[in-house]
């Protein structure tokens, strides 16, 4: 059996930073936890340096190699922002082209390190978490692990107005990534591909499925998102407390949640955590619906504050119509709160009747009515929803904690290395 301390891992995390959220947090969790269990070298973008150093990087005996492409990334992001000021996804797709410059320079840099005498047993490209992120790191001639990837999700056809606001027409550009992958040889030269969802696996050529393993890209820090007792049950004097956390974008479905809340005939309090281009429109909708005393917008908050606000709620709601992952659902489950989501994408694989409710992804009217019915049921059957929250916590402890996830990753490394020992 391989001693994990003797496994030398080169971890490529283009996005990596403590407390930065989203994909950057994924990179940080892999690096910070692997560095205590393996001999780790972090390969990352220079823009992450301030956050990493503030968090005490390098960790332990690990090493960090920074790659600088700001000369290209800065102008590219400004161009994308001018072209798509109100739509995050196309802006992200264009700005992501910087990754290929980063990867090219990173591979060259690591080849120089190898010539100078450095060596690794495994190279693991952990972020970006998209199958579009074709890497040249297989050129280092050591086993390459890709992912966990989360991508390949189709766009729903039942929410045309919402998807139009998200520049759905640009989504087919993602297919260009398959061309890059073919040219670079990332997938065909990988030793192992970690996939987060069925949609991701379906997007990978069948000839490569034998080297795919399922592993969700997101995890939960159980020391931060701790289980707490359910608040006093909602009554005529105690409002039903609902929480939403996420980027304020059209696809997140917050507008539908506001419509549903307007239709309720009992006291409600909604807390919306997050920022985004849709905030002003949502604040105006809140005013138009006479919900100013019911809805609170907090803006972005640090993770410890997010945890505290979720704990204060009775139920967590993510009415996103196109969600590849669902990290916030796992965080809500970790604090023992039941969840409401839409039966599409990542949430469809996380949520079931045991931990909450999935609403049919059949259209706006159906989602609004589904939200109304579910929220009414929380008030009518609190004991049922308390049990859902408790089951959610159990599942996160068993399957979705970062400690469990990194342990699984190390098992995969052993799987690749054992035959060679």
Order of alpha helices (4+ residues) and beta strands (2+ residues): beta-alpha-beta-alpha-beta-alpha-alpha-alpha-beta-beta-alpha-alpha-alpha-beta-alpha-beta-beta-alpha-beta-alpha-beta-alpha-beta-alpha-beta-alpha-beta-alpha-alpha-alpha
